[in-house]
Amino acid sequence: MNDAELEARLTDIEGRYAFLDDMVHDLDAVVTAQQRTIDELREQLDQTRAALRTARLGEEGDEPEPPPPHY
């Protein structure tokens, strides 16, 4: 290979590397955003579970509701 061919190949490889480096940074941003969303959803799920547990505990001690009046 002569110097011109090596220079062309090196330039091509550098271009591909730059493209892949940008892609990795973009994908990292996507994964980070998805992890934040997952964390928020887990927190909401925990809160919903706690509210459901509280509601169930409150129902156990209560007397049954009387039937609604008929019109």
VEXSESE-856697 format. One record per residue (C-alpha): residue number from 1; y negated, z negated, x negated. Coordinates in steps of 0.2 Angstrom, whole numbers. Example, Ala and Ser with C-alpha at 12.3 -4.5 7.8 and 13.67 -1.06 7.14 Angstrom:
// VEXSESE-856697
REC,num,v,w,u
REC,1,22,-39,-62 .
REC,2,5,-36,-68 .
//
This chain:
// VEXSESE-856697
REC,num,v,w,u
REC,1,0,0,0 .
REC,2,-17,4,-6 .
REC,3,-32,-8,-5 .
REC,4,-39,1,11 .
REC,5,-23,-1,20 .
REC,6,-22,-19,15 .
REC,7,-40,-22,20 .
REC,8,-37,-14,37 .
REC,9,-22,-24,40 .
REC,10,-31,-40,35 .
REC,11,-45,-36,47 .
REC,12,-33,-33,61 .
REC,13,-24,-50,58 .
REC,14,-41,-59,57 .
REC,15,-46,-51,74 .
REC,16,-30,-56,82 .
REC,17,-31,-74,75 .
REC,18,-49,-75,82 .
REC,19,-43,-70,99 .
REC,20,-28,-82,99 .
REC,21,-39,-96,93 .
REC,22,-51,-93,108 .
REC,23,-37,-92,119 .
REC,24,-30,-109,113 .
REC,25,-47,-117,116 .
REC,26,-48,-110,134 .
REC,27,-30,-116,138 .
REC,28,-34,-133,131 .
REC,29,-49,-134,143 .
REC,30,-38,-129,157 .
REC,31,-25,-142,153 .
REC,32,-38,-155,151 .
REC,33,-45,-152,168 .
REC,34,-28,-152,176 .
REC,35,-24,-168,168 .
REC,36,-40,-176,175 .
REC,37,-35,-169,192 .
REC,38,-18,-176,190 .
REC,39,-25,-193,185 .
REC,40,-37,-193,201 .
REC,41,-22,-188,212 .
REC,42,-11,-202,205 .
REC,43,-25,-215,208 .
REC,44,-27,-209,226 .
REC,45,-9,-210,229 .
REC,46,-8,-228,222 .
REC,47,-23,-232,234 .
REC,48,-14,-224,249 .
REC,49,2,-233,245 .
REC,50,-7,-250,244 .
REC,51,-16,-246,260 .
REC,52,1,-242,268 .
REC,53,9,-258,262 .
REC,54,-6,-268,268 .
REC,55,-4,-260,285 .
REC,56,14,-263,286 .
REC,57,12,-281,282 .
REC,58,-1,-283,295 .
REC,59,10,-276,308 .
REC,60,25,-288,305 .
REC,61,16,-303,310 .
REC,62,6,-296,325 .
REC,63,13,-296,343 .
REC,64,17,-280,350 .
REC,65,2,-271,359 .
REC,66,2,-271,378 .
REC,67,5,-255,386 .
REC,68,-11,-245,391 .
REC,69,-17,-247,409 .
REC,70,-12,-233,420 .
REC,71,-25,-225,430 .
//
